[in-house]
């Protein structure tokens, strides 16, 4: 696990090759986070994967999140793992609200294929150049992005006599 | 016992006559009609579909069919069929997601008549705790259900009780339910459009008619 100076070193090295690609760094629950410019996510992931001394070759998880009141609203998280050193690094790309789009990293990490489809299915995040970007868990004809925070919960309201009598 | 054996022997030899023969026939022969006999046979040899949806599916086949403690074989329904063409009972065990609903409906449609459906557990009856975007709020939204068994999951005894109720229904003598037993006709809750909305005139008339029938 890179500590705070180690994370700054990584940031400096990436800045050397791709100036302006890293927007922020931080630690969340003892986990180092790199906040990356979404338009340059692929060069940064490639750098982390290929550079000698880094070699985060394993994408252990890719997932999306919706921080609704915040701006920008969506985030795609890449949980990278170096299996020799057992070091984890989280890369995070924040996306704007209407039509969130980001480059697909399937070429880099084949495991991302299904996980990007899942992020698309639930949050409507479009991954450019994805080989088959369709819904994976919800029915194909489903309308809407159900895990967005402004999506209605669903289900049915239940009428109870008690509520009816006292608050109806 | 010995006496009966002797009487049966006499009967076979043709020695039984008069009042004794009458009594023997009364003891041994049941008069019924073919419809009732057929339904009796159907009720006592159900063929459930090998089918599971969610966690109630752990309960249903394993606790009920596969274990000697709550043995569904006592009611003649131990033979699970792996094809809907051979089954006449489908037990919906677990929540039905909206993606699964067309599949369940198709399985139900593939079963041959006469067929019955039990909705086992809170989830398949009403959506249960899954009041969300992915789960059908009650399986009777897309297929007819003969019997709902409440519980999360239902106790095996509850499922067996429900199954015996289904058997009575198959035999053409369904239970009227607690409303008749407790003279509680007219306590139905309406699926209201809004707070304090009234039922439609047709629904109100239908319910009034049903209430009269129960009172009669």
Interface residues (C-beta under 8 A of the other chain):
Chain A: X137 X138 X139 X142 X144 X146 X151 X152 X153 X154 X155 X156 X159 X161 X164 X168
Chain B: X98 X99 X127 X130 X131 X132 X133 X134 X135 X137 X189 X190 X191 X192 X195 X196
